């Protein structure tokens, strides 16, 4: 539970440019798919442990899971 709290706060910070409604939807997607997002975090950590900077690690992992991320964002009404 402690880990989830900090992860949620981190995500909220990263969603700063979205509208309040979009933030709520994005957090709902996160909460309804915790295993998927935990997998993403683990993959990003693996990349950074292997010397890739954090921004590039996020980009690489997001590209690997692009189809699933887009589907989730569309289903949640975050993007059209």
TARAPE-V382462 format. One record per pair of residues at least 24 apart in sequence whose ideal C-beta (glycine too) atoms are under 10 Angstrom apart, sorted by the first residue. I is the first residue (numbers start at 0). J is the second residue. If there is no record, write none. Layout:
# TARAPE-V382462
i:I j:J
i:I j:J
This chain:
# TARAPE-V382462
i:2 j:37
i:2 j:40
i:3 j:29
i:3 j:30
i:3 j:33
i:3 j:36
i:3 j:37
i:6 j:33
i:6 j:36
i:6 j:37
i:6 j:40
i:9 j:40
i:10 j:36
i:13 j:57
i:14 j:77
i:17 j:77
i:18 j:77
i:20 j:76
i:20 j:77
i:21 j:72
i:21 j:75
i:21 j:76
i:21 j:77
i:21 j:78
i:22 j:77
i:23 j:75
i:23 j:77
i:24 j:72
i:24 j:74
i:24 j:75
i:24 j:76
i:24 j:77
i:24 j:78
i:25 j:71
i:25 j:72
i:25 j:75
i:25 j:76
i:25 j:77
i:25 j:78
i:26 j:75
i:27 j:75
i:27 j:76
i:27 j:77
i:28 j:68
i:28 j:71
i:28 j:72
i:28 j:74
i:28 j:75
i:28 j:76
i:28 j:77
i:29 j:71
i:29 j:75
i:31 j:71
i:31 j:74
i:31 j:75
i:32 j:67
i:32 j:71
i:32 j:75
i:35 j:64
i:35 j:67
i:35 j:68
i:35 j:71
i:36 j:68
i:36 j:71
i:38 j:64
i:39 j:63
i:39 j:64
i:39 j:67
i:39 j:68
